[in-house]
Structure formats: C-alpha cells, structure tokens
C-alpha cells in the first residue's frame, strides 16, 4: 500500500461532480482537497511498486481532465521504508 498526494497542475474548481468522476474511473482510493486555490489529491493505493501506484493515479487524473504537477510523499511513510 502506498500513500502519496498529487498536486493538480491545472487546479480546476473542486466539485462533487469531479470527485464522482474520479471514483467512476477507478480512483476510489483518493480524497481531494484545495488550499489557496491549489488542488491536491491524496491516494492510498495498492500496487506492485510505488512507480506503478503513481502512474495509475496519474492515469486516473488524466481520465477526468486533470494534469499532475508534482507528487508529494511523506518520507516516513511505512510503505517507503520497507
């Protein structure tokens, strides 16, 4: 299990419809929020590797018209330590 956040590059308005679309394309392991007009999406994703988790998350974002500007990872996250 990998926990990380992705900052949306195009930062559209966060609406219930956008969140529903994320779930519809398979991103049912995420939660979205905004701060100072910047949208971030937190993922709690199962995958064979961290890279696969991030790639699939970005794919889900792109499927609903979002772009990824950067990935944020907590260096103390258990999944990254071992």
KOLKOLMI-457717 format. One record per residue (C-alpha): residue number from 1; residue in three letters; y, z, x negated. Coordinates in steps of 0.25 Angstrom, whole numbers, plus 5000, padded with zeros to 4 digits. Example, Ala and Ser with C-alpha at 12.3 -4.5 7.8 and 13.67 -1.06 7.14 Angstrom:
<marvos>
marvo k->1 r->ALA yy->4982 zz->5031 xx->4951
marvo k->2 r->SER yy->4996 zz->5029 xx->4945
</marvos>
This chain:
<marvos>
marvo k->1 r->UNK yy->5000 zz->5000 xx->5000
marvo k->2 r->UNK yy->5014 zz->4996 xx->4994
marvo k->3 r->UNK yy->5027 zz->5002 xx->4999
marvo k->4 r->UNK yy->5040 zz->4994 xx->4996
marvo k->5 r->UNK yy->5052 zz->4989 xx->5002
marvo k->6 r->UNK yy->5058 zz->4975 xx->5002
marvo k->7 r->UNK yy->5073 zz->4972 xx->5003
marvo k->8 r->UNK yy->5076 zz->4960 xx->5012
marvo k->9 r->UNK yy->5085 zz->4951 xx->5005
marvo k->10 r->UNK yy->5091 zz->4945 xx->5018
marvo k->11 r->UNK yy->5093 zz->4958 xx->5025
marvo k->12 r->UNK yy->5093 zz->4954 xx->5039
marvo k->13 r->UNK yy->5096 zz->4964 xx->5050
marvo k->14 r->UNK yy->5084 zz->4973 xx->5053
marvo k->15 r->UNK yy->5080 zz->4971 xx->5067
marvo k->16 r->UNK yy->5068 zz->4975 xx->5075
marvo k->17 r->UNK yy->5064 zz->4960 xx->5076
marvo k->18 r->UNK yy->5064 zz->4959 xx->5061
marvo k->19 r->UNK yy->5055 zz->4971 xx->5060
marvo k->20 r->UNK yy->5046 zz->4966 xx->5071
marvo k->21 r->UNK yy->5045 zz->4952 xx->5063
marvo k->22 r->UNK yy->5041 zz->4959 xx->5050
marvo k->23 r->UNK yy->5030 zz->4966 xx->5058
marvo k->24 r->UNK yy->5025 zz->4953 xx->5065
marvo k->25 r->UNK yy->5024 zz->4946 xx->5051
marvo k->26 r->UNK yy->5015 zz->4957 xx->5046
marvo k->27 r->UNK yy->5025 zz->4967 xx->5039
marvo k->28 r->UNK yy->5021 zz->4979 xx->5048
marvo k->29 r->UNK yy->5021 zz->4988 xx->5036
marvo k->30 r->UNK yy->5036 zz->4987 xx->5034
marvo k->31 r->UNK yy->5049 zz->4994 xx->5039
marvo k->32 r->UNK yy->5062 zz->4988 xx->5037
marvo k->33 r->UNK yy->5076 zz->4994 xx->5036
marvo k->34 r->UNK yy->5090 zz->4991 xx->5032
marvo k->35 r->UNK yy->5100 zz->4999 xx->5023
marvo k->36 r->UNK yy->5114 zz->4993 xx->5021
marvo k->37 r->UNK yy->5110 zz->4980 xx->5027
marvo k->38 r->UNK yy->5098 zz->4978 xx->5017
marvo k->39 r->UNK yy->5084 zz->4977 xx->5024
marvo k->40 r->UNK yy->5072 zz->4983 xx->5017
marvo k->41 r->UNK yy->5058 zz->4983 xx->5022
marvo k->42 r->UNK yy->5048 zz->4994 xx->5018
marvo k->43 r->UNK yy->5034 zz->4989 xx->5016
marvo k->44 r->UNK yy->5021 zz->4998 xx->5016
marvo k->45 r->UNK yy->5011 zz->4986 xx->5013
marvo k->46 r->UNK yy->4997 zz->4985 xx->5009
marvo k->47 r->UNK yy->4993 zz->4974 xx->4999
marvo k->48 r->UNK yy->4985 zz->4971 xx->4987
marvo k->49 r->UNK yy->4997 zz->4973 xx->4978
marvo k->50 r->UNK yy->5011 zz->4976 xx->4978
marvo k->51 r->UNK yy->5015 zz->4962 xx->4976
marvo k->52 r->UNK yy->5007 zz->4957 xx->4988
marvo k->53 r->UNK yy->5013 zz->4968 xx->4996
marvo k->54 r->UNK yy->5027 zz->4964 xx->4993
marvo k->55 r->UNK yy->5024 zz->4949 xx->4994
marvo k->56 r->UNK yy->5018 zz->4951 xx->5008
marvo k->57 r->UNK yy->5030 zz->4960 xx->5012
marvo k->58 r->UNK yy->5040 zz->4949 xx->5008
marvo k->59 r->UNK yy->5032 zz->4938 xx->5015
marvo k->60 r->UNK yy->5033 zz->4947 xx->5028
marvo k->61 r->UNK yy->5048 zz->4948 xx->5026
marvo k->62 r->UNK yy->5050 zz->4933 xx->5023
marvo k->63 r->UNK yy->5042 zz->4930 xx->5036
marvo k->64 r->UNK yy->5053 zz->4937 xx->5044
marvo k->65 r->UNK yy->5064 zz->4930 xx->5036
marvo k->66 r->UNK yy->5067 zz->4941 xx->5026
marvo k->67 r->UNK yy->5069 zz->4940 xx->5012
marvo k->68 r->UNK yy->5065 zz->4950 xx->5001
marvo k->69 r->UNK yy->5075 zz->4954 xx->4991
marvo k->70 r->UNK yy->5068 zz->4965 xx->4984
marvo k->71 r->UNK yy->5056 zz->4975 xx->4984
marvo k->72 r->UNK yy->5058 zz->4990 xx->4983
marvo k->73 r->UNK yy->5047 zz->4998 xx->4978
marvo k->74 r->UNK yy->5046 zz->5013 xx->4976
marvo k->75 r->UNK yy->5041 zz->5015 xx->4962
marvo k->76 r->UNK yy->5034 zz->5028 xx->4966
marvo k->77 r->UNK yy->5026 zz->5021 xx->4978
marvo k->78 r->UNK yy->5011 zz->5025 xx->4976
marvo k->79 r->UNK yy->5007 zz->5011 xx->4978
marvo k->80 r->UNK yy->5014 zz->5006 xx->4966
marvo k->81 r->UNK yy->5009 zz->5018 xx->4957
marvo k->82 r->UNK yy->4995 zz->5015 xx->4958
</marvos>
